[in-house]
Amino acid sequence: MLGPLSITYQRFWDSGEGPADWKLANVLPIYKKGVKEHSGSYSPISIPSASRKIMLNIKLGTAERHLKKNTVIRHSQHGFNKGESCLTKMISLCDKVICLGN
């Protein structure tokens, strides 16, 4: 038997439309730098509902599996691969350049 979230997610997946509360989020101002009295010193951070967060994680996982399975993103694209970043790409590039120089 499917639970309420499973039914909601399946309907969302089939229709592309989710519950109204998924379109809403609490937006909090997070201080980043500068004068605390100026609005430009804050970044807006959106906090979605728990059910929306779960759905977003499911969609992200599905997209990641598809990209990996179909080799849409190459291993050399560090910023898009889990556990790798632009920094690991830079280290890899420097290592290749140093090896070419020797």
Biopython code that builds the backbone (N, CA, C, O; Angstrom):
import numpy as np
from Bio.PDB.StructureBuilder import StructureBuilder

atoms = [
    (1, "MET", "N", (0.842, -1.191, 0.000)),
    (1, "MET", "CA", (0.000, 0.000, 0.000)),
    (1, "MET", "C", (0.883, 1.249, 0.000)),
    (1, "MET", "O", (1.860, 1.333, 0.745)),
    (2, "LEU", "N", (0.531, 2.198, -0.832)),
    (2, "LEU", "CA", (1.296, 3.432, -0.915)),
    (2, "LEU", "C", (0.888, 4.401, 0.182)),
    (2, "LEU", "O", (-0.290, 4.523, 0.516)),
    (3, "GLY", "N", (1.879, 5.088, 0.736)),
    (3, "GLY", "CA", (1.605, 6.097, 1.743)),
    (3, "GLY", "C", (1.243, 7.414, 1.090)),
    (3, "GLY", "O", (1.377, 7.557, -0.126)),
    (4, "PRO", "N", (0.781, 8.394, 1.883)),
    (4, "PRO", "CA", (0.375, 9.692, 1.340)),
    (4, "PRO", "C", (1.481, 10.398, 0.552)),
    (4, "PRO", "O", (1.220, 10.978, -0.502)),
    (5, "LEU", "N", (2.717, 10.350, 1.062)),
    (5, "LEU", "CA", (3.799, 11.009, 0.324)),
    (5, "LEU", "C", (4.076, 10.302, -0.998)),
    (5, "LEU", "O", (4.342, 10.959, -2.005)),
    (6, "SER", "N", (4.020, 8.983, -1.009)),
    (6, "SER", "CA", (4.250, 8.231, -2.243)),
    (6, "SER", "C", (3.206, 8.595, -3.292)),
    (6, "SER", "O", (3.535, 8.784, -4.463)),
    (7, "ILE", "N", (1.963, 8.690, -2.873)),
    (7, "ILE", "CA", (0.880, 9.057, -3.796)),
    (7, "ILE", "C", (1.098, 10.467, -4.324)),
    (7, "ILE", "O", (0.969, 10.715, -5.523)),
    (8, "THR", "N", (1.430, 11.388, -3.426)),
    (8, "THR", "CA", (1.670, 12.779, -3.830)),
    (8, "THR", "C", (2.823, 12.855, -4.808)),
    (8, "THR", "O", (2.728, 13.533, -5.831)),
    (9, "TYR", "N", (3.925, 12.157, -4.501)),
    (9, "TYR", "CA", (5.095, 12.201, -5.386)),
    (9, "TYR", "C", (4.787, 11.585, -6.743)),
    (9, "TYR", "O", (5.230, 12.090, -7.775)),
    (10, "GLN", "N", (4.028, 10.493, -6.741)),
    (10, "GLN", "CA", (3.682, 9.853, -8.014)),
    (10, "GLN", "C", (2.813, 10.772, -8.860)),
    (10, "GLN", "O", (3.010, 10.873, -10.071)),
    (11, "ARG", "N", (1.856, 11.443, -8.232)),
    (11, "ARG", "CA", (1.016, 12.398, -8.973)),
    (11, "ARG", "C", (1.854, 13.543, -9.522)),
    (11, "ARG", "O", (1.656, 13.988, -10.653)),
    (12, "PHE", "N", (2.795, 14.014, -8.705)),
    (12, "PHE", "CA", (3.689, 15.075, -9.155)),
    (12, "PHE", "C", (4.497, 14.590, -10.354)),
    (12, "PHE", "O", (4.620, 15.294, -11.356)),
    (13, "TRP", "N", (5.040, 13.395, -10.242)),
    (13, "TRP", "CA", (5.875, 12.842, -11.309)),
    (13, "TRP", "C", (5.073, 12.697, -12.600)),
    (13, "TRP", "O", (5.569, 12.999, -13.685)),
    (14, "ASP", "N", (3.823, 12.230, -12.473)),
    (14, "ASP", "CA", (2.973, 12.012, -13.651)),
    (14, "ASP", "C", (2.499, 13.315, -14.284)),
    (14, "ASP", "O", (2.466, 13.432, -15.509)),
    (15, "SER", "N", (2.134, 14.289, -13.466)),
    (15, "SER", "CA", (1.536, 15.523, -13.984)),
    (15, "SER", "C", (2.509, 16.682, -14.102)),
    (15, "SER", "O", (2.294, 17.602, -14.891)),
    (16, "GLY", "N", (3.583, 16.640, -13.315)),
    (16, "GLY", "CA", (4.525, 17.767, -13.319)),
    (16, "GLY", "C", (4.097, 18.888, -12.388)),
    (16, "GLY", "O", (4.769, 19.916, -12.307)),
    (17, "GLU", "N", (2.986, 18.703, -11.685)),
    (17, "GLU", "CA", (2.508, 19.726, -10.761)),
    (17, "GLU", "C", (2.457, 19.154, -9.352)),
    (17, "GLU", "O", (2.005, 18.030, -9.132)),
    (18, "GLY", "N", (2.931, 19.956, -8.402)),
    (18, "GLY", "CA", (2.949, 19.519, -7.017)),
    (18, "GLY", "C", (1.941, 20.272, -6.178)),
    (18, "GLY", "O", (1.228, 21.143, -6.677)),
    (19, "PRO", "N", (1.884, 19.932, -4.898)),
    (19, "PRO", "CA", (0.982, 20.624, -3.978)),
    (19, "PRO", "C", (1.313, 22.118, -3.891)),
    (19, "PRO", "O", (2.442, 22.533, -4.151)),
    (20, "ALA", "N", (0.324, 22.899, -3.527)),
    (20, "ALA", "CA", (0.500, 24.358, -3.447)),
    (20, "ALA", "C", (1.597, 24.754, -2.465)),
    (20, "ALA", "O", (2.310, 25.731, -2.693)),
    (21, "ASP", "N", (1.738, 23.996, -1.363)),
    (21, "ASP", "CA", (2.751, 24.375, -0.373)),
    (21, "ASP", "C", (4.171, 24.191, -0.899)),
    (21, "ASP", "O", (5.111, 24.739, -0.324)),
    (22, "TRP", "N", (4.345, 23.426, -1.987)),
    (22, "TRP", "CA", (5.676, 23.273, -2.575)),
    (22, "TRP", "C", (6.101, 24.543, -3.304)),
    (22, "TRP", "O", (7.283, 24.729, -3.593)),
    (23, "LYS", "N", (5.149, 25.409, -3.600)),
    (23, "LYS", "CA", (5.461, 26.673, -4.271)),
    (23, "LYS", "C", (5.789, 27.768, -3.266)),
    (23, "LYS", "O", (6.194, 28.868, -3.639)),
    (24, "LEU", "N", (5.609, 27.456, -1.996)),
    (24, "LEU", "CA", (5.873, 28.415, -0.928)),
    (24, "LEU", "C", (7.109, 28.005, -0.151)),
    (24, "LEU", "O", (7.442, 26.823, -0.071)),
    (25, "ALA", "N", (7.783, 28.985, 0.419)),
    (25, "ALA", "CA", (8.944, 28.697, 1.261)),
    (25, "ALA", "C", (9.125, 29.844, 2.235)),
    (25, "ALA", "O", (8.728, 30.976, 1.961)),
    (26, "ASN", "N", (9.722, 29.545, 3.364)),
    (26, "ASN", "CA", (10.098, 30.599, 4.296)),
    (26, "ASN", "C", (11.421, 31.170, 3.808)),
    (26, "ASN", "O", (12.375, 30.427, 3.576)),
    (27, "VAL", "N", (11.478, 32.476, 3.653)),
    (27, "VAL", "CA", (12.711, 33.127, 3.211)),
    (27, "VAL", "C", (13.281, 33.893, 4.398)),
    (27, "VAL", "O", (12.625, 34.761, 4.973)),
    (28, "LEU", "N", (14.511, 33.552, 4.749)),
    (28, "LEU", "CA", (15.178, 34.180, 5.885)),
    (28, "LEU", "C", (16.373, 35.001, 5.408)),
    (28, "LEU", "O", (17.116, 34.558, 4.532)),
    (29, "PRO", "N", (16.563, 36.182, 5.971)),
    (29, "PRO", "CA", (17.753, 36.951, 5.623)),
    (29, "PRO", "C", (18.951, 36.461, 6.442)),
    (29, "PRO", "O", (18.896, 36.430, 7.671)),
    (30, "ILE", "N", (20.012, 36.085, 5.767)),
    (30, "ILE", "CA", (21.220, 35.612, 6.437)),
    (30, "ILE", "C", (22.317, 36.654, 6.224)),
    (30, "ILE", "O", (22.644, 37.002, 5.089)),
    (31, "TYR", "N", (22.873, 37.141, 7.312)),
    (31, "TYR", "CA", (23.914, 38.165, 7.246)),
    (31, "TYR", "C", (25.144, 37.609, 6.543)),
    (31, "TYR", "O", (25.602, 36.514, 6.866)),
    (32, "LYS", "N", (25.694, 38.374, 5.560)),
    (32, "LYS", "CA", (26.910, 37.923, 4.886)),
    (32, "LYS", "C", (28.093, 38.830, 5.196)),
    (32, "LYS", "O", (29.150, 38.330, 5.581)),
    (33, "LYS", "N", (27.954, 40.143, 5.043)),
    (33, "LYS", "CA", (29.044, 41.065, 5.375)),
    (33, "LYS", "C", (28.536, 42.500, 5.260)),
    (33, "LYS", "O", (27.470, 42.757, 4.701)),
    (34, "GLY", "N", (29.312, 43.414, 5.793)),
    (34, "GLY", "CA", (28.961, 44.819, 5.690)),
    (34, "GLY", "C", (28.210, 45.337, 6.912)),
    (34, "GLY", "O", (28.240, 44.740, 7.988)),
    (35, "VAL", "N", (27.541, 46.461, 6.709)),
    (35, "VAL", "CA", (26.787, 47.110, 7.780)),
    (35, "VAL", "C", (25.483, 46.355, 8.000)),
    (35, "VAL", "O", (24.698, 46.173, 7.069)),
    (36, "LYS", "N", (25.257, 45.922, 9.225)),
    (36, "LYS", "CA", (24.081, 45.091, 9.520)),
    (36, "LYS", "C", (22.755, 45.816, 9.292)),
    (36, "LYS", "O", (21.717, 45.171, 9.141)),
    (37, "GLU", "N", (22.780, 47.149, 9.267)),
    (37, "GLU", "CA", (21.551, 47.909, 9.063)),
    (37, "GLU", "C", (21.163, 48.003, 7.581)),
    (37, "GLU", "O", (20.040, 48.406, 7.279)),
    (38, "HIS", "N", (22.049, 47.645, 6.655)),
    (38, "HIS", "CA", (21.755, 47.730, 5.219)),
    (38, "HIS", "C", (21.229, 46.395, 4.697)),
    (38, "HIS", "O", (21.790, 45.338, 4.989)),
    (39, "SER", "N", (20.161, 46.454, 3.932)),
    (39, "SER", "CA", (19.561, 45.217, 3.415)),
    (39, "SER", "C", (20.505, 44.478, 2.469)),
    (39, "SER", "O", (20.402, 43.258, 2.341)),
    (40, "GLY", "N", (21.427, 45.187, 1.799)),
    (40, "GLY", "CA", (22.371, 44.549, 0.893)),
    (40, "GLY", "C", (23.409, 43.689, 1.596)),
    (40, "GLY", "O", (24.166, 42.972, 0.942)),
    (41, "SER", "N", (23.451, 43.755, 2.919)),
    (41, "SER", "CA", (24.402, 42.965, 3.691)),
    (41, "SER", "C", (23.877, 41.560, 3.987)),
    (41, "SER", "O", (24.535, 40.781, 4.677)),
    (42, "TYR", "N", (22.704, 41.240, 3.472)),
    (42, "TYR", "CA", (22.063, 39.953, 3.759)),
    (42, "TYR", "C", (21.771, 39.193, 2.468)),
    (42, "TYR", "O", (21.502, 39.795, 1.428)),
    (43, "SER", "N", (21.828, 37.872, 2.548)),
    (43, "SER", "CA", (21.437, 36.998, 1.441)),
    (43, "SER", "C", (20.129, 36.317, 1.809)),
    (43, "SER", "O", (19.977, 35.832, 2.930)),
    (44, "PRO", "N", (19.170, 36.275, 0.864)),
    (44, "PRO", "CA", (17.927, 35.569, 1.164)),
    (44, "PRO", "C", (18.137, 34.061, 1.036)),
    (44, "PRO", "O", (18.654, 33.591, 0.022)),
    (45, "ILE", "N", (17.746, 33.313, 2.043)),
    (45, "ILE", "CA", (17.854, 31.859, 2.047)),
    (45, "ILE", "C", (16.445, 31.290, 2.112)),
    (45, "ILE", "O", (15.671, 31.634, 3.005)),
    (46, "SER", "N", (16.114, 30.418, 1.165)),
    (46, "SER", "CA", (14.794, 29.812, 1.094)),
    (46, "SER", "C", (14.785, 28.486, 1.846)),
    (46, "SER", "O", (15.659, 27.644, 1.643)),
    (47, "ILE", "N", (13.799, 28.306, 2.708)),
    (47, "ILE", "CA", (13.654, 27.069, 3.471)),
    (47, "ILE", "C", (12.340, 26.414, 3.043)),
    (47, "ILE", "O", (11.268, 26.820, 3.494)),
    (48, "PRO", "N", (12.420, 25.391, 2.165)),
    (48, "PRO", "CA", (11.195, 24.745, 1.683)),
    (48, "PRO", "C", (10.608, 23.791, 2.731)),
    (48, "PRO", "O", (11.243, 23.477, 3.737)),
    (49, "SER", "N", (9.386, 23.345, 2.463)),
    (49, "SER", "CA", (8.737, 22.395, 3.374)),
    (49, "SER", "C", (9.492, 21.064, 3.350)),
    (49, "SER", "O", (10.221, 20.770, 2.403)),
    (50, "ALA", "N", (9.311, 20.267, 4.400)),
    (50, "ALA", "CA", (10.015, 18.978, 4.504)),
    (50, "ALA", "C", (9.634, 18.043, 3.360)),
    (50, "ALA", "O", (10.496, 17.361, 2.807)),
    (51, "SER", "N", (8.341, 18.004, 2.998)),
    (51, "SER", "CA", (7.918, 17.112, 1.908)),
    (51, "SER", "C", (8.534, 17.540, 0.580)),
    (51, "SER", "O", (8.871, 16.697, -0.251)),
    (52, "ARG", "N", (8.680, 18.841, 0.382)),
    (52, "ARG", "CA", (9.307, 19.338, -0.851)),
    (52, "ARG", "C", (10.793, 18.985, -0.872)),
    (52, "ARG", "O", (11.327, 18.622, -1.920)),
    (53, "LYS", "N", (11.464, 19.086, 0.276)),
    (53, "LYS", "CA", (12.881, 18.724, 0.355)),
    (53, "LYS", "C", (13.081, 17.254, -0.007)),
    (53, "LYS", "O", (14.018, 16.909, -0.728)),
    (54, "ILE", "N", (12.201, 16.394, 0.494)),
    (54, "ILE", "CA", (12.299, 14.965, 0.183)),
    (54, "ILE", "C", (12.147, 14.750, -1.321)),
    (54, "ILE", "O", (12.919, 14.007, -1.927)),
    (55, "MET", "N", (11.145, 15.406, -1.921)),
    (55, "MET", "CA", (10.913, 15.259, -3.359)),
    (55, "MET", "C", (12.105, 15.770, -4.154)),
    (55, "MET", "O", (12.505, 15.145, -5.136)),
    (56, "LEU", "N", (12.679, 16.900, -3.743)),
    (56, "LEU", "CA", (13.834, 17.440, -4.448)),
    (56, "LEU", "C", (15.010, 16.475, -4.376)),
    (56, "LEU", "O", (15.739, 16.315, -5.356)),
    (57, "ASN", "N", (15.206, 15.823, -3.215)),
    (57, "ASN", "CA", (16.286, 14.846, -3.085)),
    (57, "ASN", "C", (16.052, 13.626, -3.972)),
    (57, "ASN", "O", (16.998, 13.090, -4.550)),
    (58, "ILE", "N", (14.809, 13.189, -4.082)),
    (58, "ILE", "CA", (14.477, 12.063, -4.960)),
    (58, "ILE", "C", (14.778, 12.434, -6.408)),
    (58, "ILE", "O", (15.390, 11.659, -7.143)),
    (59, "LYS", "N", (14.340, 13.632, -6.812)),
    (59, "LYS", "CA", (14.578, 14.085, -8.188)),
    (59, "LYS", "C", (16.071, 14.236, -8.470)),
    (59, "LYS", "O", (16.542, 13.863, -9.545)),
    (60, "LEU", "N", (16.811, 14.776, -7.516)),
    (60, "LEU", "CA", (18.246, 14.943, -7.686)),
    (60, "LEU", "C", (18.929, 13.589, -7.844)),
    (60, "LEU", "O", (19.777, 13.411, -8.718)),
    (61, "GLY", "N", (18.556, 12.637, -6.993)),
    (61, "GLY", "CA", (19.136, 11.295, -7.089)),
    (61, "GLY", "C", (18.839, 10.640, -8.425)),
    (61, "GLY", "O", (19.714, 10.009, -9.019)),
    (62, "THR", "N", (17.604, 10.786, -8.902)),
    (62, "THR", "CA", (17.206, 10.218, -10.187)),
    (62, "THR", "C", (18.012, 10.854, -11.317)),
    (62, "THR", "O", (18.496, 10.154, -12.206)),
    (63, "ALA", "N", (18.155, 12.169, -11.282)),
    (63, "ALA", "CA", (18.919, 12.870, -12.316)),
    (63, "ALA", "C", (20.387, 12.461, -12.285)),
    (63, "ALA", "O", (20.991, 12.245, -13.335)),
    (64, "GLU", "N", (20.968, 12.350, -11.085)),
    (64, "GLU", "CA", (22.374, 11.945, -10.971)),
    (64, "GLU", "C", (22.593, 10.544, -11.521)),
    (64, "GLU", "O", (23.566, 10.301, -12.234)),
    (65, "ARG", "N", (21.687, 9.613, -11.192)),
    (65, "ARG", "CA", (21.816, 8.247, -11.702)),
    (65, "ARG", "C", (21.718, 8.209, -13.218)),
    (65, "ARG", "O", (22.466, 7.481, -13.869)),
    (66, "HIS", "N", (20.798, 8.991, -13.790)),
    (66, "HIS", "CA", (20.646, 9.047, -15.244)),
    (66, "HIS", "C", (21.915, 9.589, -15.906)),
    (66, "HIS", "O", (22.399, 9.024, -16.887)),
    (67, "LEU", "N", (22.446, 10.680, -15.367)),
    (67, "LEU", "CA", (23.646, 11.284, -15.947)),
    (67, "LEU", "C", (24.837, 10.335, -15.869)),
    (67, "LEU", "O", (25.627, 10.241, -16.808)),
    (68, "LYS", "N", (24.960, 9.637, -14.748)),
    (68, "LYS", "CA", (26.078, 8.698, -14.567)),
    (68, "LYS", "C", (25.915, 7.479, -15.475)),
    (68, "LYS", "O", (26.862, 7.064, -16.143)),
    (69, "LYS", "N", (24.708, 6.909, -15.497)),
    (69, "LYS", "CA", (24.447, 5.710, -16.299)),
    (69, "LYS", "C", (24.664, 5.971, -17.785)),
    (69, "LYS", "O", (25.203, 5.116, -18.488)),
    (70, "ASN", "N", (24.257, 7.125, -18.268)),
    (70, "ASN", "CA", (24.348, 7.455, -19.690)),
    (70, "ASN", "C", (25.598, 8.260, -20.031)),
    (70, "ASN", "O", (25.708, 8.805, -21.129)),
    (71, "THR", "N", (26.529, 8.333, -19.101)),
    (71, "THR", "CA", (27.791, 9.077, -19.250)),
    (71, "THR", "C", (27.596, 10.430, -19.940)),
    (71, "THR", "O", (28.318, 10.789, -20.870)),
    (72, "VAL", "N", (26.601, 11.160, -19.454)),
    (72, "VAL", "CA", (26.338, 12.503, -19.966)),
    (72, "VAL", "C", (27.426, 13.465, -19.483)),
    (72, "VAL", "O", (27.855, 14.361, -20.209)),
    (73, "ILE", "N", (27.854, 13.256, -18.249)),
    (73, "ILE", "CA", (28.911, 14.087, -17.670)),
    (73, "ILE", "C", (30.165, 13.235, -17.577)),
    (73, "ILE", "O", (30.169, 12.181, -16.941)),
    (74, "ARG", "N", (31.231, 13.704, -18.220)),
    (74, "ARG", "CA", (32.493, 12.957, -18.203)),
    (74, "ARG", "C", (33.165, 13.066, -16.840)),
    (74, "ARG", "O", (32.894, 13.985, -16.067)),
    (75, "HIS", "N", (34.045, 12.110, -16.562)),
    (75, "HIS", "CA", (34.779, 12.108, -15.297)),
    (75, "HIS", "C", (35.639, 13.358, -15.162)),
    (75, "HIS", "O", (35.921, 13.801, -14.048)),
    (76, "SER", "N", (36.053, 13.925, -16.280)),
    (76, "SER", "CA", (36.923, 15.109, -16.240)),
    (76, "SER", "C", (36.180, 16.368, -15.797)),
    (76, "SER", "O", (36.815, 17.378, -15.497)),
    (77, "GLN", "N", (34.866, 16.327, -15.751)),
    (77, "GLN", "CA", (34.069, 17.469, -15.307)),
    (77, "GLN", "C", (33.876, 17.397, -13.793)),
    (77, "GLN", "O", (32.796, 17.072, -13.302)),
    (78, "HIS", "N", (34.946, 17.708, -13.071)),
    (78, "HIS", "CA", (34.984, 17.537, -11.623)),
    (78, "HIS", "C", (33.861, 18.257, -10.887)),
    (78, "HIS", "O", (33.305, 17.697, -9.942)),
    (79, "GLY", "N", (33.513, 19.462, -11.280)),
    (79, "GLY", "CA", (32.509, 20.234, -10.563)),
    (79, "GLY", "C", (31.131, 19.608, -10.561)),
    (79, "GLY", "O", (30.281, 19.988, -9.756)),
    (80, "PHE", "N", (30.893, 18.640, -11.462)),
    (80, "PHE", "CA", (29.590, 18.000, -11.564)),
    (80, "PHE", "C", (29.569, 16.585, -11.021)),
    (80, "PHE", "O", (28.514, 15.952, -10.988)),
    (81, "ASN", "N", (30.718, 16.076, -10.594)),
    (81, "ASN", "CA", (30.807, 14.714, -10.082)),
    (81, "ASN", "C", (30.872, 14.722, -8.562)),
    (81, "ASN", "O", (31.582, 15.530, -7.964)),
    (82, "LYS", "N", (30.122, 13.810, -7.942)),
    (82, "LYS", "CA", (30.071, 13.729, -6.493)),
    (82, "LYS", "C", (31.457, 13.457, -5.916)),
    (82, "LYS", "O", (32.181, 12.589, -6.402)),
    (83, "GLY", "N", (31.817, 14.203, -4.880)),
    (83, "GLY", "CA", (33.109, 14.018, -4.222)),
    (83, "GLY", "C", (34.257, 14.735, -4.904)),
    (83, "GLY", "O", (35.399, 14.656, -4.453)),
    (84, "GLU", "N", (33.963, 15.428, -5.981)),
    (84, "GLU", "CA", (34.998, 16.182, -6.685)),
    (84, "GLU", "C", (34.543, 17.629, -6.818)),
    (84, "GLU", "O", (33.353, 17.930, -6.722)),
    (85, "SER", "N", (35.499, 18.513, -7.039)),
    (85, "SER", "CA", (35.166, 19.929, -7.107)),
    (85, "SER", "C", (36.073, 20.613, -8.110)),
    (85, "SER", "O", (36.919, 19.977, -8.739)),
    (86, "CYS", "N", (35.891, 21.898, -8.249)),
    (86, "CYS", "CA", (36.769, 22.684, -9.123)),
    (86, "CYS", "C", (38.208, 22.622, -8.597)),
    (86, "CYS", "O", (39.159, 22.677, -9.376)),
    (87, "LEU", "N", (38.362, 22.508, -7.281)),
    (87, "LEU", "CA", (39.699, 22.416, -6.692)),
    (87, "LEU", "C", (40.383, 21.112, -7.108)),
    (87, "LEU", "O", (41.562, 21.121, -7.462)),
    (88, "THR", "N", (39.657, 19.991, -7.069)),
    (88, "THR", "CA", (40.277, 18.729, -7.491)),
    (88, "THR", "C", (40.624, 18.760, -8.972)),
    (88, "THR", "O", (41.610, 18.147, -9.381)),
    (89, "LYS", "N", (39.841, 19.457, -9.782)),
    (89, "LYS", "CA", (40.154, 19.604, -11.208)),
    (89, "LYS", "C", (41.420, 20.427, -11.377)),
    (89, "LYS", "O", (42.267, 20.094, -12.206)),
    (90, "MET", "N", (41.561, 21.487, -10.610)),
    (90, "MET", "CA", (42.746, 22.335, -10.702)),
    (90, "MET", "C", (43.994, 21.548, -10.307)),
    (90, "MET", "O", (45.034, 21.672, -10.954)),
    (91, "ILE", "N", (43.899, 20.749, -9.259)),
    (91, "ILE", "CA", (45.035, 19.929, -8.828)),
    (91, "ILE", "C", (45.401, 18.931, -9.929)),
    (91, "ILE", "O", (46.581, 18.731, -10.219)),
    (92, "SER", "N", (44.404, 18.313, -10.535)),
    (92, "SER", "CA", (44.634, 17.363, -11.622)),
    (92, "SER", "C", (45.309, 18.046, -12.810)),
    (92, "SER", "O", (46.244, 17.500, -13.396)),
    (93, "LEU", "N", (44.837, 19.231, -13.160)),
    (93, "LEU", "CA", (45.421, 19.984, -14.271)),
    (93, "LEU", "C", (46.872, 20.359, -13.979)),
    (93, "LEU", "O", (47.737, 20.197, -14.840)),
    (94, "CYS", "N", (47.145, 20.856, -12.777)),
    (94, "CYS", "CA", (48.516, 21.224, -12.401)),
    (94, "CYS", "C", (49.434, 20.011, -12.457)),
    (94, "CYS", "O", (50.575, 20.111, -12.907)),
    (95, "ASP", "N", (48.939, 18.872, -12.002)),
    (95, "ASP", "CA", (49.725, 17.643, -12.032)),
    (95, "ASP", "C", (50.083, 17.277, -13.484)),
    (95, "ASP", "O", (51.219, 16.890, -13.756)),
    (96, "LYS", "N", (49.134, 17.395, -14.407)),
    (96, "LYS", "CA", (49.402, 17.083, -15.819)),
    (96, "LYS", "C", (50.388, 18.063, -16.429)),
    (96, "LYS", "O", (51.263, 17.662, -17.196)),
    (97, "VAL", "N", (50.260, 19.344, -16.099)),
    (97, "VAL", "CA", (51.167, 20.354, -16.631)),
    (97, "VAL", "C", (52.583, 20.115, -16.134)),
    (97, "VAL", "O", (53.539, 20.224, -16.902)),
    (98, "ILE", "N", (52.725, 19.787, -14.839)),
    (98, "ILE", "CA", (54.042, 19.511, -14.268)),
    (98, "ILE", "C", (54.659, 18.290, -14.929)),
    (98, "ILE", "O", (55.853, 18.285, -15.232)),
    (99, "CYS", "N", (53.849, 17.243, -15.160)),
    (99, "CYS", "CA", (54.359, 16.032, -15.813)),
    (99, "CYS", "C", (54.800, 16.308, -17.246)),
    (99, "CYS", "O", (55.777, 15.718, -17.707)),
    (100, "LEU", "N", (54.101, 17.191, -17.963)),
    (100, "LEU", "CA", (54.487, 17.551, -19.323)),
    (100, "LEU", "C", (55.819, 18.305, -19.345)),
    (100, "LEU", "O", (56.592, 18.190, -20.296)),
    (101, "GLY", "N", (56.074, 19.072, -18.293)),
    (101, "GLY", "CA", (57.311, 19.864, -18.217)),
    (101, "GLY", "C", (58.541, 19.023, -17.931)),
    (101, "GLY", "O", (59.659, 19.475, -18.176)),
    (102, "ASN", "N", (58.367, 17.828, -17.425)),
    (102, "ASN", "CA", (59.518, 16.964, -17.074)),
    (102, "ASN", "C", (59.918, 16.057, -18.188)),
    (102, "ASN", "O", (60.861, 15.279, -18.043)),
]
sb = StructureBuilder()
sb.init_structure("model")
sb.init_model(0)
sb.init_chain("A")
sb.init_seg("    ")
for serial, (resi, resn, name, xyz) in enumerate(atoms, 1):
    if name == "N":
        sb.init_residue(resn, " ", resi, " ")
    sb.init_atom(name, np.array(xyz, "f"), 0.0, 1.0, " ", f" {name:<3s}", serial, name[0])
structure = sb.get_structure()
